[in-house]
Amino acid sequence: MLDKTGKALLLANMAVIAVFMVFGLGFAHIVWTYWIESLAIGVFTALSMFMASIQSKERGGLIAGISMSGFFCFHYGLFHAAYLILLSALSIWPDPGDFALLALCGAILSLAHLYSFSENTLGRHEIEMKSVLSMKSVISQSVETYRAIAPMHLVMLLSVAGLFLGIQDAGARTLLVLLLMGIKTAADLLRRG
């Protein structure tokens, strides 16, 4: 059964899929929408890691937490910067007129992650639990974040493949976009349990 944050993420994913269907968005849009979502996940993970370190009962928890969340930001940021360079080099850009739709889709998904952060981290439950579990939870949170975004990035890579295959049939393209977005949504839900 999904908790409130899982339901919010499902609703956000369904809203984004609806935007894609209504406006006929394609593979390049998937890549950029999920790139934006992945950035949001990284921001909220870094904030959660930092907050857990503040609450840590271990000696040096704050310094260790700042170091770990700083390393996470550097590594995660480098990963996304490399992705940005790759996408730019491959000239994977949506039409300029679609940037507002991408911003809308990115905002919808980011708001779902903000809600999760608010409920799970600012809601004290997660912080109290992490402070008991120690700084090991900061490391496991970093690992969990990469596990969480792996299916999303697989869908992004498959979307790039779809672009390069040059699928011309609109029906086939729509079906593949739905399939890829469905895979990502299912992975989100399985992870949320």
MODELLER restraints for C-alpha pairs under 7 A, 6 or more apart:
rsr = mdl.restraints
at = mdl.atoms
rsr.add(forms.Gaussian(group=physical.xy_distance, feature=features.Distance(at['CA:1:A'], at['CA:193:A']), mean=6.55, stdev=0.5))
rsr.add(forms.Gaussian(group=physical.xy_distance, feature=features.Distance(at['CA:2:A'], at['CA:192:A']), mean=6.83, stdev=0.5))
rsr.add(forms.Gaussian(group=physical.xy_distance, feature=features.Distance(at['CA:2:A'], at['CA:193:A']), mean=6.18, stdev=0.5))
rsr.add(forms.Gaussian(group=physical.xy_distance, feature=features.Distance(at['CA:5:A'], at['CA:115:A']), mean=6.77, stdev=0.5))
rsr.add(forms.Gaussian(group=physical.xy_distance, feature=features.Distance(at['CA:5:A'], at['CA:116:A']), mean=5.13, stdev=0.5))
rsr.add(forms.Gaussian(group=physical.xy_distance, feature=features.Distance(at['CA:6:A'], at['CA:189:A']), mean=6.78, stdev=0.5))
rsr.add(forms.Gaussian(group=physical.xy_distance, feature=features.Distance(at['CA:6:A'], at['CA:192:A']), mean=5.92, stdev=0.5))
rsr.add(forms.Gaussian(group=physical.xy_distance, feature=features.Distance(at['CA:8:A'], at['CA:112:A']), mean=5.72, stdev=0.5))
rsr.add(forms.Gaussian(group=physical.xy_distance, feature=features.Distance(at['CA:9:A'], at['CA:112:A']), mean=5.30, stdev=0.5))
rsr.add(forms.Gaussian(group=physical.xy_distance, feature=features.Distance(at['CA:12:A'], at['CA:108:A']), mean=5.81, stdev=0.5))
rsr.add(forms.Gaussian(group=physical.xy_distance, feature=features.Distance(at['CA:12:A'], at['CA:109:A']), mean=5.54, stdev=0.5))
rsr.add(forms.Gaussian(group=physical.xy_distance, feature=features.Distance(at['CA:12:A'], at['CA:112:A']), mean=6.29, stdev=0.5))
rsr.add(forms.Gaussian(group=physical.xy_distance, feature=features.Distance(at['CA:13:A'], at['CA:109:A']), mean=6.84, stdev=0.5))
rsr.add(forms.Gaussian(group=physical.xy_distance, feature=features.Distance(at['CA:13:A'], at['CA:185:A']), mean=6.31, stdev=0.5))
rsr.add(forms.Gaussian(group=physical.xy_distance, feature=features.Distance(at['CA:16:A'], at['CA:105:A']), mean=5.48, stdev=0.5))
rsr.add(forms.Gaussian(group=physical.xy_distance, feature=features.Distance(at['CA:26:A'], at['CA:177:A']), mean=6.40, stdev=0.5))
rsr.add(forms.Gaussian(group=physical.xy_distance, feature=features.Distance(at['CA:27:A'], at['CA:159:A']), mean=4.92, stdev=0.5))
rsr.add(forms.Gaussian(group=physical.xy_distance, feature=features.Distance(at['CA:27:A'], at['CA:160:A']), mean=6.71, stdev=0.5))
rsr.add(forms.Gaussian(group=physical.xy_distance, feature=features.Distance(at['CA:27:A'], at['CA:162:A']), mean=6.54, stdev=0.5))
rsr.add(forms.Gaussian(group=physical.xy_distance, feature=features.Distance(at['CA:27:A'], at['CA:163:A']), mean=6.10, stdev=0.5))
rsr.add(forms.Gaussian(group=physical.xy_distance, feature=features.Distance(at['CA:27:A'], at['CA:177:A']), mean=6.57, stdev=0.5))
rsr.add(forms.Gaussian(group=physical.xy_distance, feature=features.Distance(at['CA:28:A'], at['CA:92:A']), mean=6.07, stdev=0.5))
rsr.add(forms.Gaussian(group=physical.xy_distance, feature=features.Distance(at['CA:28:A'], at['CA:93:A']), mean=6.18, stdev=0.5))
rsr.add(forms.Gaussian(group=physical.xy_distance, feature=features.Distance(at['CA:28:A'], at['CA:94:A']), mean=5.60, stdev=0.5))
rsr.add(forms.Gaussian(group=physical.xy_distance, feature=features.Distance(at['CA:28:A'], at['CA:159:A']), mean=6.96, stdev=0.5))
rsr.add(forms.Gaussian(group=physical.xy_distance, feature=features.Distance(at['CA:29:A'], at['CA:94:A']), mean=6.12, stdev=0.5))
rsr.add(forms.Gaussian(group=physical.xy_distance, feature=features.Distance(at['CA:29:A'], at['CA:102:A']), mean=6.80, stdev=0.5))
rsr.add(forms.Gaussian(group=physical.xy_distance, feature=features.Distance(at['CA:30:A'], at['CA:156:A']), mean=6.60, stdev=0.5))
rsr.add(forms.Gaussian(group=physical.xy_distance, feature=features.Distance(at['CA:30:A'], at['CA:159:A']), mean=6.85, stdev=0.5))
rsr.add(forms.Gaussian(group=physical.xy_distance, feature=features.Distance(at['CA:31:A'], at['CA:156:A']), mean=4.84, stdev=0.5))
rsr.add(forms.Gaussian(group=physical.xy_distance, feature=features.Distance(at['CA:31:A'], at['CA:159:A']), mean=6.58, stdev=0.5))
rsr.add(forms.Gaussian(group=physical.xy_distance, feature=features.Distance(at['CA:33:A'], at['CA:102:A']), mean=5.86, stdev=0.5))
rsr.add(forms.Gaussian(group=physical.xy_distance, feature=features.Distance(at['CA:33:A'], at['CA:105:A']), mean=6.17, stdev=0.5))
rsr.add(forms.Gaussian(group=physical.xy_distance, feature=features.Distance(at['CA:33:A'], at['CA:106:A']), mean=5.33, stdev=0.5))
rsr.add(forms.Gaussian(group=physical.xy_distance, feature=features.Distance(at['CA:34:A'], at['CA:152:A']), mean=6.71, stdev=0.5))
rsr.add(forms.Gaussian(group=physical.xy_distance, feature=features.Distance(at['CA:36:A'], at['CA:106:A']), mean=5.48, stdev=0.5))
rsr.add(forms.Gaussian(group=physical.xy_distance, feature=features.Distance(at['CA:37:A'], at['CA:106:A']), mean=5.78, stdev=0.5))
rsr.add(forms.Gaussian(group=physical.xy_distance, feature=features.Distance(at['CA:37:A'], at['CA:109:A']), mean=5.99, stdev=0.5))
rsr.add(forms.Gaussian(group=physical.xy_distance, feature=features.Distance(at['CA:37:A'], at['CA:110:A']), mean=5.83, stdev=0.5))
rsr.add(forms.Gaussian(group=physical.xy_distance, feature=features.Distance(at['CA:38:A'], at['CA:149:A']), mean=6.68, stdev=0.5))
rsr.add(forms.Gaussian(group=physical.xy_distance, feature=features.Distance(at['CA:40:A'], at['CA:110:A']), mean=5.60, stdev=0.5))
rsr.add(forms.Gaussian(group=physical.xy_distance, feature=features.Distance(at['CA:41:A'], at['CA:113:A']), mean=6.62, stdev=0.5))
rsr.add(forms.Gaussian(group=physical.xy_distance, feature=features.Distance(at['CA:42:A'], at['CA:76:A']), mean=6.89, stdev=0.5))
rsr.add(forms.Gaussian(group=physical.xy_distance, feature=features.Distance(at['CA:44:A'], at['CA:117:A']), mean=6.39, stdev=0.5))
rsr.add(forms.Gaussian(group=physical.xy_distance, feature=features.Distance(at['CA:46:A'], at['CA:69:A']), mean=5.43, stdev=0.5))
rsr.add(forms.Gaussian(group=physical.xy_distance, feature=features.Distance(at['CA:46:A'], at['CA:72:A']), mean=6.93, stdev=0.5))
rsr.add(forms.Gaussian(group=physical.xy_distance, feature=features.Distance(at['CA:46:A'], at['CA:73:A']), mean=6.58, stdev=0.5))
rsr.add(forms.Gaussian(group=physical.xy_distance, feature=features.Distance(at['CA:48:A'], at['CA:121:A']), mean=6.27, stdev=0.5))
rsr.add(forms.Gaussian(group=physical.xy_distance, feature=features.Distance(at['CA:49:A'], at['CA:65:A']), mean=6.72, stdev=0.5))
rsr.add(forms.Gaussian(group=physical.xy_distance, feature=features.Distance(at['CA:49:A'], at['CA:69:A']), mean=5.85, stdev=0.5))
rsr.add(forms.Gaussian(group=physical.xy_distance, feature=features.Distance(at['CA:49:A'], at['CA:138:A']), mean=5.36, stdev=0.5))
rsr.add(forms.Gaussian(group=physical.xy_distance, feature=features.Distance(at['CA:50:A'], at['CA:65:A']), mean=5.65, stdev=0.5))
rsr.add(forms.Gaussian(group=physical.xy_distance, feature=features.Distance(at['CA:50:A'], at['CA:66:A']), mean=6.16, stdev=0.5))
rsr.add(forms.Gaussian(group=physical.xy_distance, feature=features.Distance(at['CA:50:A'], at['CA:69:A']), mean=5.97, stdev=0.5))
rsr.add(forms.Gaussian(group=physical.xy_distance, feature=features.Distance(at['CA:52:A'], at['CA:127:A']), mean=5.57, stdev=0.5))
rsr.add(forms.Gaussian(group=physical.xy_distance, feature=features.Distance(at['CA:52:A'], at['CA:130:A']), mean=5.84, stdev=0.5))
rsr.add(forms.Gaussian(group=physical.xy_distance, feature=features.Distance(at['CA:52:A'], at['CA:131:A']), mean=6.08, stdev=0.5))
rsr.add(forms.Gaussian(group=physical.xy_distance, feature=features.Distance(at['CA:53:A'], at['CA:61:A']), mean=5.33, stdev=0.5))
rsr.add(forms.Gaussian(group=physical.xy_distance, feature=features.Distance(at['CA:53:A'], at['CA:62:A']), mean=5.05, stdev=0.5))
rsr.add(forms.Gaussian(group=physical.xy_distance, feature=features.Distance(at['CA:53:A'], at['CA:65:A']), mean=4.47, stdev=0.5))
rsr.add(forms.Gaussian(group=physical.xy_distance, feature=features.Distance(at['CA:53:A'], at['CA:135:A']), mean=6.69, stdev=0.5))
rsr.add(forms.Gaussian(group=physical.xy_distance, feature=features.Distance(at['CA:54:A'], at['CA:61:A']), mean=6.81, stdev=0.5))
rsr.add(forms.Gaussian(group=physical.xy_distance, feature=features.Distance(at['CA:54:A'], at['CA:62:A']), mean=5.19, stdev=0.5))
rsr.add(forms.Gaussian(group=physical.xy_distance, feature=features.Distance(at['CA:55:A'], at['CA:127:A']), mean=6.84, stdev=0.5))
rsr.add(forms.Gaussian(group=physical.xy_distance, feature=features.Distance(at['CA:55:A'], at['CA:131:A']), mean=5.15, stdev=0.5))
rsr.add(forms.Gaussian(group=physical.xy_distance, feature=features.Distance(at['CA:56:A'], at['CA:131:A']), mean=4.38, stdev=0.5))
rsr.add(forms.Gaussian(group=physical.xy_distance, feature=features.Distance(at['CA:56:A'], at['CA:134:A']), mean=5.78, stdev=0.5))
rsr.add(forms.Gaussian(group=physical.xy_distance, feature=features.Distance(at['CA:56:A'], at['CA:135:A']), mean=6.73, stdev=0.5))
rsr.add(forms.Gaussian(group=physical.xy_distance, feature=features.Distance(at['CA:57:A'], at['CA:131:A']), mean=6.10, stdev=0.5))
rsr.add(forms.Gaussian(group=physical.xy_distance, feature=features.Distance(at['CA:57:A'], at['CA:134:A']), mean=6.82, stdev=0.5))
rsr.add(forms.Gaussian(group=physical.xy_distance, feature=features.Distance(at['CA:58:A'], at['CA:134:A']), mean=6.47, stdev=0.5))
rsr.add(forms.Gaussian(group=physical.xy_distance, feature=features.Distance(at['CA:61:A'], at['CA:135:A']), mean=6.78, stdev=0.5))
rsr.add(forms.Gaussian(group=physical.xy_distance, feature=features.Distance(at['CA:72:A'], at['CA:142:A']), mean=6.95, stdev=0.5))
rsr.add(forms.Gaussian(group=physical.xy_distance, feature=features.Distance(at['CA:120:A'], at['CA:126:A']), mean=5.33, stdev=0.5))
rsr.add(forms.Gaussian(group=physical.xy_distance, feature=features.Distance(at['CA:121:A'], at['CA:127:A']), mean=5.71, stdev=0.5))
rsr.add(forms.Gaussian(group=physical.xy_distance, feature=features.Distance(at['CA:130:A'], at['CA:137:A']), mean=6.09, stdev=0.5))
rsr.add(forms.Gaussian(group=physical.xy_distance, feature=features.Distance(at['CA:151:A'], at['CA:184:A']), mean=6.11, stdev=0.5))
rsr.add(forms.Gaussian(group=physical.xy_distance, feature=features.Distance(at['CA:151:A'], at['CA:187:A']), mean=6.48, stdev=0.5))
rsr.add(forms.Gaussian(group=physical.xy_distance, feature=features.Distance(at['CA:152:A'], at['CA:184:A']), mean=5.53, stdev=0.5))
rsr.add(forms.Gaussian(group=physical.xy_distance, feature=features.Distance(at['CA:155:A'], at['CA:180:A']), mean=5.85, stdev=0.5))
rsr.add(forms.Gaussian(group=physical.xy_distance, feature=features.Distance(at['CA:155:A'], at['CA:184:A']), mean=6.65, stdev=0.5))
rsr.add(forms.Gaussian(group=physical.xy_distance, feature=features.Distance(at['CA:167:A'], at['CA:173:A']), mean=6.22, stdev=0.5))
